[in-house]
Amino acid sequence: MTAAASLGGSRRRRKVVFWRHGRTSWNSAGRFQGQEDIALDEVGRQQAASAAALLAAIGPTRIISSDLERARHTAEALARVTGLPVAEDPRLRETHAGAWQGMTFAEINATYPDEAASWSSGAVHVRPGGGESRLEVSERMSAAVLEAASGLDDGGTLVVATHGGAARVGIASLLGLPHDHWGVLSGLANCNWSLLEETDGAENPLVNWRLTEHNAGTLPQPVTVQEG
């Protein structure tokens, strides 16, 4: 029996929240940040505080964060509400985009049209600006998240404060999506999050997670059915 299949029964499922950082001045200007260490702007700080108040209601039990300032300060907003510590992990950083970092997307499209078109198509092996491919980012992201999630108690919730591109490929990897289907996932708006829940592995013993919310900015509402 696989580890996933053995979850079964009465075990309470663990959860992972992928949380994108708040807005920065480079987000506002449409610049590719990559691993440049850009701070939250005033709007981003407000977004982090508002989102933290909502995420606290989910009952997080562990917080990990990219070591870049915009993600770390976002995570610290939740730490202030919950009293939980923040563990930094550089594997949760955004894609390193080489020469593209600091350029606007309009500049990238004009200067590197073929490479930009391949990147926009969702190809996983393209190295933006000579940096990292999506596949490489997904490997470090999934390793960091699974390592942290393995230490959760039954029913525990891990919050991962990270970046838009890194979150997207990390989610795709944990869901076991084929590489050519990664583009079906939208990105995350600033300070929005996606929630993955552990499964029992019955449908696919190699995939232990399902997506229950994506690009959310509010808590889920209970479904009520009214006839007539």
N, C-alpha and C positions, 0 to 999 in steps of 0.2 A: 504494500500500500504506500502511495506517495505521501509526502509530508502534507501536501495540499489536501488530499482526500481524507487524511486522518483528522482534519479539523472538526468536521461534522458535529452532530449532536448538540450538546448544550454549550459548547464553547462560544463565547461572545466574540463577534468579529472585530478585528482591528480596522482602523481607518487611517488614511493618509490624505492630508489637505495640501495641495500644491497652491501656494499663495504668491502672486506676483507683487513686487514692490510698488510703492506709490510713485506718483509722477515726479519726473525731474525736468530741469530746464531743457535738457537734450531731447527728452520725449516730446516736449511741447514744440521744439524746433524741428522735429522730424529727423534727428540725427541717429545714426547707428552707434549705440554705446559700446556694445561688446563688453570687454573687460576693463574699460576705462572706469575709474572710480568716481562716479558722479553722484553728488548728494541729492537728496529729496529737495524739491522746492516747497514753498509754503502750502500749495495745494496738495502735494504728495504727503506732507506731514499730517494734514487734516484727513486725507483719505486713510492713512494708516491708523489713526486714532479711531475713526468711525468704523472701519472694518474690524479692528481689534475688539471693539465692544460687541460686535455680532459674533465673531469667531469664538469669543470666550464662552458664549452660550452653548457651543458644541461640546465643551468640556475637554479641551486639549490636555494631554498628559505629558507631551514632550514637544519642544520647539528646536528645530535646527535651521541654520541660515547660511546662505552664501556669505563669504567674508567681505564682499563689496559693500560699501557704506549704505547704498540705497536699500539693499535687502536687509542688512543688519539693523538699520534704524527702523525699518518696517517691523521686523521681528520684535524689536525692543518695545514697540507700542503694545504688542500682545503680552509681552513679559510683564509689563507694568500692571496690566489688568489682572493677570492670572497668578502672578508671583512665581512663575516658572523661569528657570534659567534658559539662556539661549546658547546652544552649542554651535560654533562656527565650523563650516566645512568648505574649503575652497573647491571641492568637486561640484558644488552647487552653483558655481559661477555661470554667467552667461557665456555664450559662444564667443571664442576669441575670433575676431573678424579681421585681423591683420590690418592691411592698408585701408580698409573700409571704416575703421573706427574713427569717429568724429565727423565723418562725411554725412551729408544729408542723403536721403534715399534718392532724391532727384539727381544729385551729383554722382552717386553710384551708378544709376541707370545710364547717365550720359557718358561716364568715363569707362565703365566696364559693361557694355550692353549685353554681350553674350553670356558672361559669367553671371550677371544680375538676372538675366532671363532664366538661366538654369536654376539659380537659387530660388527664384520666385515660383518655379514649377514644383518645388518641394523635394527636389533630388537630395538624397541623403549623403552622397559622396562628394558633393561640391564643397570646396574650401573657400569661403568668402574672404576676399582680400588676401588669400594665401594662408588663412587661419585654420580653424577646426571645422571638420565636417559635422553634420547633424548626427551621423552615426557615432562619431567619437564622443560627442557631448552626451548622447543618450547612454553610452556605456558608463561614463563616470557618474552621471546623474542617477541611473538606476542602481548602481553599486552603492552609492552613498545612502539613498533612500531605503533600500532593502536592508542595509546594515543597521540603520537606525530603527526601522520598523521591527526588526527581529528582536529588539530589546523591549518592545512594548508588552505590557500585561494584556491578558484577554480583555477585549473591549476598549483598549487604549486608542488614543488618537494622536497621530504625529502631524504637526504642522511644519511644512517645509517652505520657508521664506526664500524665494528665488526670483528668477527672471522669466520674461515671456517666452523666449525661444527655448531656453533650457527646460522650462516646465512642460512645454508642448511635446518635446521629444522624450522627456522622461515619462510622461503619461503614456504616450504611444508605445514606448518600450514595455512598461509594466502591463499594459493591456494586451501585449503580444500581437499588435497590429502588423501585418506585412508592411515592409518598407514603402511599397508603392501606394499604400493606403494612409500613410501618416498625414497626408494633406486633408483628410476628412475632418480633422480636428481644427477648430478655429484657434486663434491665439487667445490670450487673456488680456482684458483691459487692466489698466493700472489698479492695483489693490483688489482685483477680483480673484476668485479661487476656483479650484476644481476638487471634488471629493471622490476618492477611490475607496471602495470597501472590499475587504477580504472575502473570498468565496471559499467553497469547499472543494473546488477543483473538479466537480462532477462533469461539467461540460468540456473542459480541456484541462487535464491534470498538470500541464505545463504553465498555465496561466492562473494566478491566484487572486486576481483583482478585477473588479468591475467598476465602471464609471457611473456614479449616481448623481453627480452634478457637474456642470462644466461652465466656466466663465460666469460664475454666480457672484452677485453682489449683495444678495439678501438671503436670509435664512429660508429654507423650504417651508412651504405652507401645507398643512394637512389637507388631504383631498376629501371633500364631502360630496356625496351624491344625493341630489334632490330630484325627485320625480315630479313631473307636472308643473 
